[in-house]
Amino acid sequence: MFKRTNFRKDPTKTTDSRAEKYSARDGAGCWELDGLPPAVLRDLLDTAISDSTDFEKVNAILKREEVDRAQLEELVRRAA
């Protein structure tokens, strides 16, 4: 996600125990996000989550859970 933006990439801290694994996966450098205003960070995260979520599947699961919940409630009601 951040590769598509104009965020400045800082050198990875080589003293960090995670640096080698991170650099192998994501390349040299990293982004420091703690300096971003909360609203900007929230918007970036919302976009990333929305872009990677299959809302049709989520809605289908929620509907199935609703049906399952109703069936369980009926079973409990009958057993009482």
C-alpha positions in Angstrom: 0.0 0.0 0.0 2.7 2.5 1.0 4.7 1.7 -2.2 1.9 3.4 -4.1 2.2 6.6 -2.1 4.8 9.4 -1.8 5.7 8.6 1.7 9.4 9.0 2.4 11.2 5.7 2.9 13.6 5.7 5.8 16.5 3.3 6.3 15.7 0.1 8.2 17.2 0.1 11.7 19.8 -2.6 11.4 19.9 -3.0 15.2 16.3 -4.2 15.2 16.1 -8.0 15.5 13.4 -8.0 12.8 15.4 -6.0 10.2 16.8 -8.9 8.2 13.5 -10.7 7.8 11.7 -7.4 7.0 14.3 -6.3 4.4 14.2 -9.7 2.8 10.4 -9.5 2.5 9.9 -5.8 1.8 13.2 -4.5 0.6 15.5 -2.0 2.2 13.9 0.8 4.1 10.7 1.3 6.0 8.0 3.8 6.6 7.5 5.5 10.0 3.8 5.9 10.4 3.7 7.2 13.9 4.2 10.7 12.7 1.0 10.7 10.6 -2.1 12.5 11.8 -4.6 10.0 13.1 -7.1 10.9 10.5 -4.6 10.2 7.7 -3.6 6.9 9.2 -7.3 5.9 9.7 -8.1 6.7 6.0 -5.1 4.7 4.8 -6.1 1.7 6.9 -9.8 2.0 5.9 -8.8 2.0 2.2 -6.4 -1.0 2.6 -9.0 -3.0 4.5 -11.8 -2.1 2.0 -9.5 -3.0 -1.0 -8.7 -6.4 0.4 -12.2 -7.4 1.7 -14.7 -9.4 -0.3 -17.9 -7.8 1.1 -20.1 -10.3 -0.8 -18.5 -13.2 1.2 -18.7 -11.2 4.4 -22.4 -10.5 3.9 -23.1 -14.2 3.0 -21.3 -15.3 6.2 -23.3 -12.8 8.3 -26.6 -14.0 6.8 -25.6 -17.6 7.5 -24.7 -16.8 11.1 -28.1 -15.1 11.5 -29.8 -18.3 10.3 -27.7 -20.5 12.5 -28.3 -18.2 15.6 -32.1 -18.4 15.0 -31.9 -22.2 14.7 -29.9 -22.5 18.0 -32.3 -20.2 19.8 -35.2 -22.3 18.6 -33.5 -25.5 19.9 -32.9 -23.8 23.3 -36.5 -22.7 23.4 -37.8 -26.2 22.7 -35.5 -27.7 25.3 -36.6 -25.4 28.0 
